[in-house]
Amino acid sequence: MINYERFLESYKPLIAIPVVITIIALILTLTIGLEQGIDLKGGTTAVIQLEKPVSQSELDALISDGISNNQVEVMISDNQANVEIAGDINVEKLSSILEGTGTISSYRSIGPVLGEEAMNQVYYALAFAFIFMSITVFIIFRDFVPSLAIILAAVSDIIIAIGGMSLFGIPLSVASVGAILMLIGYSVDTDILLTTRILKRKEGTVTQRAKEAMKTGFTMAVTSISAMVTLYLVVIFIIPSAQTLADIAAVLIMGLVADIMTTWLMNLGILRWYVEDRK
């Protein structure tokens, strides 16, 4: 059972926790880097129907030996293999490499120009999402400090999620960018819930209003995280070929956990500090 009263009374030191974690995530991203998916950096993807039993490492070695200097990633599920190759390869050449092992059922090649254009679209999507989110928040509350606290919480959520992607080797792809955009919406949703309860409502004390907001927020967070954990486990143990879904779920799990800290430690602390100082 969470002791909300004790938690809410000792809020000031807790503001530093998400700040420190955000800084660590930023350092991880800058030092380790963030791998780009095939759909952003360009390359080749193929689905192969296997004609005989072969392990993932054997198929990886077979393709890698046939196309030197190209990074290959293989994921096998039942009699089907998903292959990603960092570079353009002719479908006839890939077929000859796989002769006697499997046949190509689908093939897609993305050139570096298209990959660069997709990356630019990612930057535009994230930039416009933050700009319009910020404008909306300022219109709703028309108060600099609470609005800035909401924006900072959203930025921290994204930085922590990207830091986790860098740490665990989750590539930046169109799918993971979609997960990041979803995190922006979720973060703003919980932070607006909190800010509205603290600033707009007048019944009860600030601590009482914060306590009610926390109960609602934690229920939403636990439900969302449980759903994403379930999706991740289903993909890993039942349908491993759907790695994209696992990446989306992993990004959302990290972002949702980060949102608990940024909303109920940092944003709530800033709001309490702001309300008390204004009084």
C-alpha positions in Angstrom: 0.0 0.0 0.0 1.5 3.3 -1.1 1.7 6.0 1.7 0.6 8.9 -0.5 0.7 11.4 2.4 4.3 10.7 3.3 5.3 10.6 -0.3 3.7 14.0 -1.0 5.2 15.7 2.0 8.8 14.9 1.0 8.5 15.9 -2.6 11.4 18.4 -3.1 14.4 16.0 -2.9 12.5 13.6 -5.2 12.5 16.1 -8.1 16.2 15.3 -8.6 15.6 11.6 -9.3 14.1 12.0 -12.8 16.5 14.8 -13.6 19.5 12.6 -12.9 18.0 9.6 -14.8 17.4 11.9 -17.8 21.0 13.2 -17.8 22.2 9.5 -17.6 20.0 8.6 -20.5 21.3 11.5 -22.6 24.9 10.5 -21.8 24.1 6.9 -22.9 22.6 8.1 -26.2 25.6 10.4 -27.0 28.2 7.8 -26.1 26.7 4.6 -27.3 24.7 6.1 -30.2 21.4 5.0 -31.7 21.2 2.4 -34.4 19.0 3.1 -37.3 16.6 0.6 -38.8 16.7 -0.5 -42.4 13.7 1.7 -43.3 15.7 4.8 -42.2 19.3 4.1 -43.2 18.5 2.0 -46.3 19.1 -1.6 -47.0 17.3 -4.8 -47.9 14.7 -6.9 -46.2 13.5 -10.4 -47.3 11.2 -13.1 -46.0 12.6 -16.6 -46.7 10.6 -19.9 -46.7 13.1 -22.5 -45.4 13.4 -25.7 -47.3 15.3 -27.5 -44.7 16.0 -27.1 -40.9 18.7 -24.5 -40.3 19.7 -22.6 -37.2 19.7 -18.8 -37.0 23.5 -18.6 -36.8 24.0 -21.0 -39.8 21.7 -18.9 -42.0 23.4 -15.7 -40.8 26.8 -17.1 -41.7 25.6 -18.4 -45.1 24.2 -15.0 -46.1 27.2 -13.1 -44.6 29.7 -15.2 -46.5 27.9 -14.6 -49.8 27.7 -10.8 -49.3 30.9 -9.6 -47.6 31.1 -6.2 -45.9 27.3 -6.1 -45.3 25.7 -6.4 -41.8 23.1 -9.2 -41.7 20.4 -9.8 -39.1 18.3 -13.0 -39.2 15.2 -14.0 -37.2 13.8 -17.5 -37.7 10.3 -18.6 -36.7 9.1 -22.1 -37.6 10.0 -22.5 -41.3 10.2 -18.8 -42.1 13.2 -16.4 -41.7 13.2 -12.6 -41.7 16.5 -11.2 -43.0 17.7 -7.6 -42.9 20.8 -6.6 -44.8 22.5 -3.2 -44.4 23.0 -2.5 -48.0 21.4 -3.1 -51.4 21.7 -6.6 -52.8 20.3 -8.0 -56.0 17.4 -10.5 -55.5 18.9 -12.9 -57.9 22.2 -13.0 -56.0 20.4 -13.5 -52.7 18.4 -16.4 -54.3 21.6 -18.0 -55.5 23.1 -17.8 -52.0 20.0 -19.4 -50.6 19.8 -22.2 -53.2 18.9 -25.4 -51.5 18.3 -23.7 -48.2 15.2 -21.6 -48.9 13.2 -19.5 -51.3 12.4 -15.8 -51.1 8.7 -15.1 -50.6 9.0 -11.3 -50.3 11.8 -8.8 -51.0 12.1 -5.1 -50.4 15.1 -2.8 -51.0 15.4 0.8 -49.7 18.0 3.0 -51.2 20.1 5.5 -49.1 18.3 8.4 -50.6 14.9 7.1 -49.5 16.4 6.3 -46.1 17.7 9.8 -45.7 14.4 11.3 -46.7 12.6 9.0 -44.2 15.0 10.2 -41.5 14.2 13.8 -42.3 10.5 13.0 -42.0 11.2 11.6 -38.6 12.8 14.8 -37.4 9.9 16.8 -38.8 7.3 14.6 -37.1 9.0 14.9 -33.7 9.5 18.6 -34.1 5.9 19.4 -35.1 4.6 17.1 -32.3 6.5 19.0 -29.7 5.7 22.4 -31.1 1.9 21.8 -31.3 1.9 20.0 -28.0 3.7 23.0 -26.4 1.2 25.5 -28.0 -1.7 23.5 -26.8 -0.4 23.3 -23.2 0.2 27.0 -23.1 -3.3 27.7 -24.5 -4.9 25.5 -21.9 -3.2 26.8 -18.8 -1.9 30.2 -19.8 0.7 30.0 -17.0 4.4 29.7 -17.8 5.7 27.5 -14.9 3.0 24.7 -15.1 3.2 24.7 -18.9 6.9 24.4 -18.8 6.8 21.6 -16.3 4.5 19.6 -18.6 6.9 20.1 -21.5 9.9 19.2 -19.5 8.2 16.0 -18.4 7.5 15.1 -22.0 11.0 15.8 -23.1 12.4 13.7 -20.2 10.2 10.8 -21.1 11.5 10.8 -24.7 15.1 11.2 -23.7 14.9 8.3 -21.2 13.1 6.1 -23.8 15.8 6.9 -26.4 18.5 6.2 -23.8 17.0 2.8 -23.2 16.8 2.1 -26.9 20.5 3.0 -27.2 21.4 0.8 -24.1 19.4 -2.3 -25.3 20.2 -1.9 -29.0 16.6 -1.2 -30.2 17.0 0.5 -33.6 15.4 3.8 -34.5 12.8 2.9 -37.1 9.5 4.1 -38.4 7.8 1.8 -35.9 9.8 3.0 -32.9 9.3 6.6 -33.9 5.5 5.9 -33.8 6.0 4.6 -30.3 7.9 7.8 -29.3 5.1 9.9 -30.7 2.6 7.8 -28.6 4.7 8.5 -25.6 4.4 12.3 -26.2 0.6 12.0 -26.1 0.6 9.8 -23.1 2.9 12.0 -21.1 0.9 15.1 -21.9 -2.3 13.3 -20.9 -1.0 12.3 -17.4 0.6 15.7 -16.8 -2.5 17.6 -17.8 -4.5 15.4 -15.5 -2.2 16.3 -12.6 -2.0 20.0 -13.5 -5.7 20.3 -13.9 -6.4 18.7 -10.5 -3.8 20.9 -8.7 -4.5 24.3 -10.3 -8.1 24.2 -11.6 -9.9 22.5 -8.7 -10.4 24.3 -5.4 -11.9 21.6 -3.1 -9.6 20.2 -0.5 -5.9 20.9 0.0 -3.2 20.6 -2.6 -2.0 17.4 -1.0 -5.5 15.9 -1.2 -5.9 16.9 -4.8 -2.5 15.5 -5.6 -3.4 12.2 -3.9 -6.5 11.7 -5.9 -4.6 12.5 -9.1 -1.9 10.0 -8.2 -4.4 7.2 -7.6 -5.9 7.8 -11.1 -2.5 8.2 -12.7 -1.0 5.1 -11.2 -4.0 3.0 -12.3 -3.6 4.3 -15.9 0.1 3.6 -15.8 -0.1 0.1 -14.4 -2.8 -0.8 -16.9 -0.8 0.5 -19.9 2.5 -1.1 -18.8 0.9 -4.4 -18.1 -0.6 -4.4 -21.7 2.8 -3.6 -23.2 4.6 -6.2 -21.1 2.1 -8.8 -22.2 2.6 -7.8 -25.9 6.4 -8.0 -25.5 6.3 -11.5 -23.9 3.8 -12.8 -26.5 6.1 -11.7 -29.3 9.3 -13.0 -27.7 8.0 -16.5 -26.8 5.2 -17.1 -29.3 5.8 -15.0 -32.5 9.5 -14.0 -32.5 9.3 -13.1 -36.2 7.2 -10.0 -35.2 10.3 -8.3 -33.8 8.9 -4.9 -34.8 6.0 -5.3 -32.3 8.5 -6.3 -29.6 10.5 -3.1 -30.3 7.4 -0.9 -30.0 6.4 -2.6 -26.8 9.9 -2.2 -25.3 10.0 1.5 -26.2 6.6 2.1 -24.7 7.4 0.2 -21.5 10.6 2.3 -20.9 8.7 5.5 -21.7 5.7 4.7 -19.5 8.0 3.8 -16.5 9.9 7.1 -17.2 6.5 8.9 -17.2 5.7 7.7 -13.7 8.9 9.3 -12.4 8.7 12.5 -14.5 5.0 13.1 -13.7 4.7 12.1 -10.0 8.2 13.2 -8.9 9.3 16.0 -11.1 6.1 17.6 -12.4 4.2 17.2 -9.1 7.2 18.6 -7.2 7.4 21.6 -9.4 3.7 22.3 -9.1 3.7 21.9 -5.3 6.7 24.3 -5.2 5.0 26.7 -7.5 1.7 26.7 -5.6 3.3 27.2 -2.2 5.6 29.9 -3.5 2.7 31.7 -5.1 0.8 31.7 -1.8 
